[in-house]
Amino acid sequence: MQTKILSIIFICFFIILVSCDSEHGIAPKRYVAETTGFGGNIVFYGVWPDSIKRTHIVMFKDPLLTSLNFNILNLKYLSLEIPFGVGYYNYSSADTFLFPFDGIIEAGEYAYLAVAQQSTEELSFERKDWFVTGVYYANGDTTTPGILTIPANTMVRDINIICDFDNPPPQPPGGN
């Protein structure tokens, strides 16, 4: 009888021990929201131009209807550089960001997501220095850039972009 009681106490103690965490004791585990952001793949077709010095993913809140829309206030995401010459690049805004500096993407709708390249050594925010090589299109509609909707606490996946150096997309206003 005494061994049964000790066994029950041991089992209860073991369950409590396993259920505890160092911060909250036996309180239920807190829900951790998923990062708000987006990710996917970029596929590059054709030969990379030798003049390219930098390649980035850029995302703008408002459409690029004039060259004035290409500005730092409208820019909501700028990736780290994509390595020169790759054929395929997997990305996530949660771990490939250069801007915003804290890596936090706000929930909302974004009008323009693209892969853009520069032939300048230094990062420039002047529209004339960028050439768009790939655009995100929603639902296979390649007539207009896709609206990217990012709900709060959601990582939107499969935001894929094709970059075809032999057949680049229409350029936003203000480029060369």
Buried (B, 14 or more C-beta within 10 A) or exposed (E): EEEEEEEEEEEEEEEEEEEEEEEEEEEEEEEEEEBBBBBBBBBBEEEBEEEBBBBBBBBBBBBBEEBEBBBEEBBBBBBEBBEEEEEEBEBBBBEBBBBBEEBEBEEEEBBBBBBBBBBEEEBEEEBEBBBBBBBBBBEEEEEEBBEBEBEEEBBBEEBBBBBEBEEBBEBBEBBE
